[in-house]
């Protein structure tokens, strides 16, 4: 290789390294979304419409709420809706989940909505992801869940509620279709031609 080619390769590598570092810095920094809550999917997921009319599906960080088809699923969704639907919230996030949802801390009027859902007994503190939270948030969420359990708020009225992460892996009963009755010979089947044999 000649000297000019080596210089060009060196410049390209330097520019690539600088751009990579800048992109890593952008993605490592928490992003803030401010917008109106236009939908509540369940007790831990909302849709936020920002000022640029872009919708963001947001999973509240640090909790897991009952599934829609699980005991307290509807109440958990209603609780979250009462807290944020139609209101302007702030979402602070630095990550996405495997479904492409923004995972973040949602605040309204200075309140941590995740903490409110736990306080109401409408969600579990998701301990499996505690290391991804600030120490203060993890401590507050654990204490709030303990209080809700002790005071039998929301889902904690049930002496042994099933956590959503366990519920999702429970076998479901399958519906078995009953065989249909044999059609009457006077009722034509699809693609059947009725021939009248008149004498």
C-alpha positions as CSV (number, residue, x, y, z in Angstrom):
1,X,0.0,0.0,0.0
2,X,1.2,3.5,-0.7
3,X,1.4,6.2,1.9
4,X,-1.7,8.1,0.7
5,X,-3.9,5.0,1.0
6,X,-2.6,4.4,4.6
7,X,-3.4,8.1,5.5
8,X,-6.9,7.7,4.1
9,X,-7.6,4.5,6.1
10,X,-6.3,6.2,9.2
11,X,-8.6,9.2,8.7
12,X,-11.6,6.9,8.1
13,X,-10.9,4.9,11.2
14,X,-10.5,8.1,13.3
15,X,-13.8,9.6,12.1
16,X,-15.5,6.2,12.7
17,X,-14.1,6.1,16.2
18,X,-15.3,9.6,17.0
19,X,-18.8,9.0,15.6
20,X,-19.1,5.7,17.5
21,X,-18.1,7.4,20.7
22,X,-20.7,10.1,20.1
23,X,-23.5,7.6,19.3
24,X,-22.7,5.6,22.4
25,X,-22.8,8.7,24.5
26,X,-26.2,9.6,23.1
27,X,-27.7,6.2,23.7
28,X,-26.2,5.9,27.2
29,X,-27.8,9.2,28.3
30,X,-31.4,9.1,29.6
31,X,-33.9,10.4,27.2
32,X,-36.9,12.5,28.3
33,X,-40.3,12.3,26.7
34,X,-43.0,14.8,27.6
35,X,-46.4,14.2,26.3
36,X,-50.1,13.4,26.8
37,X,-51.1,9.9,27.8
38,X,-53.5,8.8,25.0
39,X,-53.8,5.1,26.0
40,X,-53.4,2.7,28.8
41,X,-52.8,-0.9,27.8
42,X,-52.6,-2.5,31.2
43,X,-51.4,-1.7,34.7
44,X,-47.8,-1.0,33.6
45,X,-48.0,0.2,30.0
46,X,-49.1,3.5,28.5
47,X,-49.0,5.3,25.2
48,X,-47.7,8.9,25.2
49,X,-48.2,11.4,22.4
50,X,-45.3,13.9,22.3
51,X,-45.4,17.5,21.0
52,X,-44.2,16.2,17.5
53,X,-47.3,13.9,17.4
54,X,-45.1,10.8,17.8
55,X,-46.6,8.0,19.9
56,X,-44.4,6.2,22.4
57,X,-45.4,2.9,24.0
58,X,-44.0,3.1,27.5
59,X,-43.5,0.3,30.0
60,X,-43.2,1.7,33.6
61,X,-39.8,0.8,34.9
62,X,-39.6,-1.3,38.1
63,X,-43.0,-2.9,38.2
64,X,-45.0,-5.8,36.8
65,X,-48.8,-5.5,37.0
66,X,-51.3,-8.3,36.8
67,X,-52.0,-9.5,33.2
68,X,-55.4,-8.4,31.7
69,X,-56.8,-11.9,32.0
70,X,-55.5,-12.3,35.6
71,X,-57.2,-11.4,38.9
72,X,-56.8,-7.6,39.5
73,X,-55.7,-7.1,35.9
74,X,-58.7,-4.8,35.1
75,X,-58.4,-3.0,38.4
76,X,-54.7,-2.4,37.9
77,X,-55.3,-0.9,34.4
78,X,-58.1,1.3,35.8
79,X,-55.8,2.5,38.6
80,X,-53.1,3.5,36.1
81,X,-55.7,5.1,33.9
82,X,-57.0,7.2,36.8
83,X,-53.5,8.3,37.6
84,X,-52.4,9.4,34.1
85,X,-54.9,9.1,31.2
86,X,-55.3,12.4,29.4
87,X,-52.6,14.0,31.5
88,X,-49.2,15.3,30.4
89,X,-46.5,13.1,31.9
90,X,-42.7,13.1,31.8
91,X,-40.9,9.8,30.9
92,X,-37.2,9.5,31.8
93,X,-35.7,6.5,30.0
94,X,-32.4,5.0,28.9
95,X,-33.6,1.7,27.5
96,X,-36.1,-0.3,25.4
97,X,-37.4,-3.7,26.1
98,X,-37.4,-6.7,23.8
99,X,-40.8,-5.6,22.4
100,X,-39.5,-2.2,21.4
101,X,-41.3,-0.3,24.2
102,X,-39.6,2.5,26.0
103,X,-38.9,1.5,29.6
104,X,-38.9,4.5,31.9
105,X,-39.8,6.3,35.0
106,X,-43.1,8.1,34.5
107,X,-43.9,11.2,36.5
108,X,-47.0,13.4,36.7
109,X,-47.3,16.5,38.9
110,X,-44.1,15.5,40.8
111,X,-45.4,12.0,41.5
112,X,-43.6,8.8,40.6
113,X,-46.4,6.8,38.9
114,X,-44.6,3.5,39.5
115,X,-44.5,4.2,43.2
116,X,-48.2,5.1,43.1
117,X,-49.2,1.8,41.5
118,X,-47.2,-0.2,44.1
119,X,-48.6,1.9,46.9
120,X,-52.1,1.2,45.7
121,X,-51.4,-2.6,45.6
122,X,-51.9,-2.6,41.9
123,X,-48.4,-3.9,40.9
124,X,-45.5,-5.9,42.1
125,X,-42.1,-4.4,42.5
126,X,-40.2,-6.2,39.8
127,X,-37.1,-7.3,41.8
128,X,-35.6,-9.1,38.9
129,X,-34.7,-5.7,37.4
130,X,-33.9,-3.9,40.6
131,X,-30.2,-3.5,39.6
132,X,-31.3,-1.3,36.7
133,X,-33.0,1.2,39.0
134,X,-31.4,3.8,41.2
135,X,-30.8,2.6,44.7
136,X,-33.3,5.2,46.0
137,X,-36.1,4.0,43.7
138,X,-35.4,0.3,44.4
139,X,-35.5,1.0,48.1
140,X,-38.7,3.0,47.9
141,X,-40.5,0.4,45.7
142,X,-39.6,-2.5,48.0
143,X,-40.8,-0.5,51.0
144,X,-44.0,0.5,49.3
145,X,-44.8,-3.1,48.3
146,X,-44.2,-4.3,51.9
147,X,-46.6,-1.6,53.2
148,X,-49.3,-2.5,50.6
149,X,-48.9,-6.2,51.5
150,X,-49.1,-5.5,55.3
151,X,-52.2,-3.2,54.8
152,X,-53.8,-5.6,52.3
153,X,-54.2,-3.0,49.6
154,X,-55.4,-3.9,46.1
155,X,-54.2,-7.3,45.0
156,X,-52.7,-8.0,48.5
157,X,-56.2,-8.7,49.8
158,X,-55.7,-12.1,48.2
159,X,-53.7,-14.2,50.7
160,X,-51.6,-15.7,47.9
161,X,-51.7,-13.7,44.7
162,X,-49.9,-15.1,41.6
163,X,-47.2,-12.8,40.4
164,X,-47.5,-11.9,36.7
165,X,-44.1,-13.5,35.8
166,X,-45.4,-16.8,37.2
167,X,-48.9,-16.4,35.7
168,X,-47.5,-16.0,32.2
169,X,-45.8,-19.4,32.5
170,X,-48.8,-21.3,33.9
171,X,-50.4,-23.8,31.6
172,X,-53.7,-22.6,30.3
173,X,-56.7,-24.8,29.7
174,X,-57.3,-25.4,26.1
175,X,-60.7,-25.3,24.6
176,X,-61.8,-28.4,22.8
177,X,-64.3,-28.0,20.0
178,X,-67.2,-30.3,20.1
179,X,-67.8,-32.1,16.8
180,X,-70.7,-30.5,15.0
181,X,-73.9,-32.5,14.5
182,X,-74.2,-34.3,11.2
183,X,-76.0,-32.0,8.7
184,X,-79.4,-32.9,7.7
185,X,-79.7,-34.3,4.2
186,X,-82.2,-31.5,3.4
187,X,-79.7,-28.8,4.1
188,X,-77.2,-28.3,1.2
189,X,-73.5,-28.3,2.1
190,X,-71.1,-26.0,0.4
191,X,-70.5,-26.8,-3.2
192,X,-73.4,-29.3,-3.1
193,X,-76.0,-29.3,-5.8
194,X,-79.5,-30.3,-4.9
195,X,-81.2,-32.3,-7.7
196,X,-84.9,-32.7,-7.7
197,X,-85.9,-36.0,-9.2
198,X,-89.5,-35.4,-10.1
199,X,-91.3,-38.2,-12.0
